[in-house]
């Protein structure tokens, strides 16, 4: 609900435009999310911190986490100071990449909380505190750069793009860390991909046509009133029109001079 809620609230509270195509984009985002939830894979059963530790130590996830960290450092220390004020993707990519660590930490802490109420010594396990530190650092970084993006760019533009990037990173992380798609059927895979593409289409409609004045009332006029393309004329034609202020006969030669 972050996409339609942010668009609607920014329209009423911040005075940002939400036209008919934007409302249709919000609807498509909800439809795509619903399709994704229906066909979403079930989490692989991980019930203890020891199992979570073994998942985090797998070579595939370690390589994936190293790539994300390198990309994050590149964005923060090199690209953000140079292009963050002009390119909306810089800050939002930082938030999305860091989101992979926050989601993994939340899942691990959920296991730790269940173990705590079950009487397990989770507070003595080092992974619990590693996950807490990772979660605090990742969420703080996300909030910082998300607020920077909101200070510069349109709110109804920031949240849809952030949603798509964040969802992409989370899906990829789940595939690598928890292997949630291994047991999925072909129908569920196609449904999940189609739902995600529907969300992207909705976000595109919400963003690409946000400056157009389109509503149900003026929709027929918008479709019918097509302005003719402007005719480009060279300097010769302009000089001839200026020189011939009075209408000349068609067979009279037109002479003009260029002085340097």
N, C-alpha and C positions, 0 to 999 in steps of 0.2 A: 504493500500500500504506500510505499515511500514515494513512488513516482506520481500517482494522482493526488495524494495528499499535499505534497510539496507544490505541485502546480496550482491546485485550487487555493491553498492558503496564500501563496505568493500573489495570486490574482486578487484576492480580497484584501489582504493586509498590506501588501507592498505595491499595489497598483500595476502589477505586471500583466500583460495581455494574455488571455487564454481564449483563442478563437475556436471555431467549430472543429477544425482539424486537430487542434490541441486536445479538445475533449475526446475526439475519436482516438487519438493516440493514448490517452489515459485508459480508455475502455479496452483497447487492444493490449495494453500492458497487464490489465487485470485478467483478461482472457488467457494470455500467454502464461501468466503465473499460475493460473488455475490448472491449465493443461500440464505444466511442469510438475505441480504438486501431485496430480493424479498418477503420472507416470514416473514419479521420483523413485530412485532406488532406495532400498532399506539399508540402514547402517549395518556394517559388519559388527558382529557382537564382540565388543571390547568392554570387559567388566572390571578389570583391575588395572592399577597403575603399572604393574609389571608388563602386562600385555601392551599398554600404551607406550611404554618405554621401548619395547621391541619393535613396535611400529615406527617410532621416531628414529630408530637406529638403522633402519633399512637403507641400503645404498641409494636406491632410487629417490627416496624422500630427502636424504642428505644432499644429493646433487641438486635436486629441485630447490631446496631451501638455500643452498649456496648461490644459485643463479638469481633467486629473488633478492637476496641480500646485496649481491653485486649490482643488480639493476637499481635497487633502492638507493644505495650510496651514490651511484652515478646520477640519479635524478636529483637527490637532495643537494649534493655538493657541487655539481657541474651544471646541470640543465636548469634547475630551479632558479638560481640567481640570474641567469641570462635570459630565459624564456618564460619563466613562471608568470610574469605580469602580462604577457601577451598571448600565451597559448594555454587554453583551458585544460588540455590533456596532461600537462606536466604535474600540477598539484593533485589532480584526480587519480593519475596513475600511481603516485606515491601512496595515496590513501588505499587504493585497491590492492597494491602489492603487499603493503603492511597488513591488510585485512586477512591474508592467508595465514599469518601467524596468530592473529587474534582469534580467528575461528577455530584453529587447531587447539589453542590454549583453552578456549571456552569448553570444547568437547572434553579435553583432559581434566579440567577442573570439575566438570559435571560428574565424571567418574570418581574424582576424589571426594566430592561432597556426598555422593551415595555411599562410598566406603566409610566416610566419617560417621554417618548416622548408623551404619551397620556395625560400628565398633572396631573398624580396622585402623591400624596406626598410620594413617595417611600423613599426619603432620610430621612424622619422622622420615618420610620418604623425600629424597631430594628433588624428585620430579615435580612435586607439588609446588615448591617454592620457585623452581625454574619457570613453571607455567604462570605463576602469579606475576613474577617480574616481567615475563614476556608479554603478558596481557596488559599490564599497566603501561609498559613502554609503547606497545603497538597502538593502544587506544589513544594515548596522549599524542602520539605522532599523527594519527588519523584526524583527531579533532583539530589539531593545529593547522594542518594543511587544508582541511575542509573549510575551516573558517577563513583562511586566506583566500581560497577560491570563491567563497560566497561574498567576500568584501569586494571582489573585482568583477565577477561575472554574474549574469542573470541567474536568479535562484531556480526558475523553472527550467533552466538549461543545465545547471550544475548537477542536480539530483538525478535526472534521467541518465546522463552520461556516466555518473558515478555508479549508478545501479547496474548498468550493463557491464562496466569494467569489473566491478566488485563481484558480480555473479559469475562472470567468466573465470576469475581467479579462484573463487570458492569451489566451483565445479571441478576445475583442474586439480586443486588440492585434494579434494575428496577422492578423485580417481586414483591419485598417486599414493596418498596416505592410507585411506581406509578401503580402497579397492571396491567402492560401492557399486560400480557398474559391471563387475565381473559376472554376476548372476542375473543381469537384466536380460529380458527377452528382446527380440528385434522390434516388436511393437512398442515396448516401453522406450527403447532407444530413439526410435523415430518420433514418438510422441514428445519426448523431452527436447529433442533438437527442434522440432516444429514449434513447441511452446516458447523456446528461447528465441527463435527467429521472429515469432510474433511479437515478443517484447521489444526486440530491436526495431521492428517496423513501427511499433507504437511510439517508441522514443524518437525515431526519425521524423514522424509526422508532428510530434510535439515540438521538435526543435527547428526543422527546416522551414516551416511555414508560420512561425510564431509571430512574424511582423505583418502578416497579411490580415486585412480586415474581412474575415469570412464568417458569416453567420447564416442561420436558416432564412432570415429575412432578406438579406441581400445576395443570397446564393445565385438566383437566376440572373441578376445584373452582373455579377462577377463572371459568370460563364459566357454572357452575351457580349459585354462591353470589352472587346479586344481592340486595343489601340494599334493603329497601323505602325509598322516599323518606320523609323525616321529615315529619310532619304539623305544620303551623304553626297554632298556636292564639293567639287574641287574649287580652287581659287579662281580658275578661269570663268566658271559660270557665275560666281559672285561678282567679279569685276564687270562682266557683261551686263548683269542686272543693274548694277549701280550706274554704269555709263549710260544705259538706255532708260532714263527716268521717264521719258515720253515714249509712247508706243511707236515703233518704227515699222515701216513696211517689211513684209517678210522677205522680199527680194533685195532689200538694201543691205549691203555688206556691213558687218560689224567690225569696227577697228578700235583697238585700244593700245595704249603704250605703257610700258613698264619702265620707270625711271629709277636709276640707282644712284 
